[in-house]
């Protein structure tokens, strides 16, 4: 049973504003609070300031790419427990390996199936999300 008084927070970092708005609406309709950022450096700042329960992170971003944002967060013990889903149009195996090396918890490609995305978000929050309550 969902506890609506304690919504899980998801940070969506993508430079495609229409996609961010679409995802935000979809996630809010499914009971999540959504934070947004449109550049890598902005996403990094929001993640550090807000400590979301999960991050959806595009790879091809202005300022700092998604691999670097992921690696910076995962290499810092204060943020390493936040699950990160790399969310990108890049579907090559090499891209997936780079994402894994950067510490991503999952890798999904665009265009996306919202039911697959929601299932992965719920799986990762259930697996890792409780750690964020012990700050």
N, C-alpha and C positions, 0 to 999 in steps of 0.2 A: 504494500500500500504506500502510495506516495505521500510524503509530508510536504504539503504546499506552503507551510510557514518557513520552510528552510529549502528554498529552491537552489538547485545546483547551478553554478555559474560557468558559462562557456564563453571563452574568448575566441572570436572569429577574426582571423587576420588574412585579408585578401585585398588586392588592389582593384578588383572588379566590384564597384559599388552596388550595382544591381544584384549581383550574386550574394553579396553580404546582406542586403536587405531581404532578399528571398529566404536566405538561410535563417536570418534573425526571426522573421515571422514564423517560419516552420518550427524552429526550436522553441519559441515562446508559446506557440500553440500546444507544444508537447510538455509544457511545464518548466522550462528552463529560463533562467535569467541570462541575457546575452550582452556581452561587452564586445565592442568592435574596434578594429584598427585597420588602416589601409596601407601602411608601410612597415617594413621590418623593424626599424628602430622604434616606431610608435608601438608596435606589438610587444616588443621587448619591455618597454617602459610600463605599459598597461599590465603585462604579466607580472612584473616585479612589484608594482604598486598594489594590484588587486588580488593576486594569488587565486586565479580562477580554479575551478575543479577540473577543467579540461581545456585544451587549446586545439582549435582547428586552424591549421597553418598552411598557407599556400607556399609554394617554393619560389616562384618567380615574383619577387617583391621589390619595390624601389628601396633604396638606401642599403638595407641588409637583406640578403636572401634568406629563405626559410630554413635552409640547412644550417646557416650560421646562427640564426635565432634559436633553433632547436638545440644546437650544440652548446651555446652559451647558457641556456636555461638548464640543460641536463648536467652540465659540468659544475653547477653551483648547488651545493647541498641544500640551500634554502628553497630551491624550486625543482630539484631533480625528481620529486615525487609527483609532479603534475603530469598527467598523461597528455601526450601530444599526438594528434593525428595529422600527418602530412596529407594535404588535400590539393591535388594538382592535376594538370592536363598531361604531365610527363609520365608516360607509362612504361618506359624502358627499364629493364632489369637493373641496369647500372644506376638509374635514379633511385630505385628501391634500396639498393645496397648502400648508396650514399646516405639515404634517410635512416637506415638501420644503424650505420656507423655514427650518425649524428645523435642517436639515442631515441628516435621516434618510437612510439608504442604501436603505431599502425600507419598504413599507407593506403589511401583511397584515391581513385582517379576520377576526374571530371570527364564527361558529365556524370553526375552521380544519381543513384537511386536513394531517395530520402529514407525509405524503410531500412536499407542496408546501413546508411549513415547513422540513423537513430539507434539501431541495434548495436553498432560498434561503440557509439557514445555510451550507451547504457552499460555495456559489458565492461568498458574501461573504467567508468565511474564506480561501478560496483567493485571492481578488482582493486583500484587504486585510490578512489576518491575519499575514502574515510580518513586517510592520513592527514588531509587538510584540516581536520577538526583539532589536531594536536599541535597547533603552532606555538 
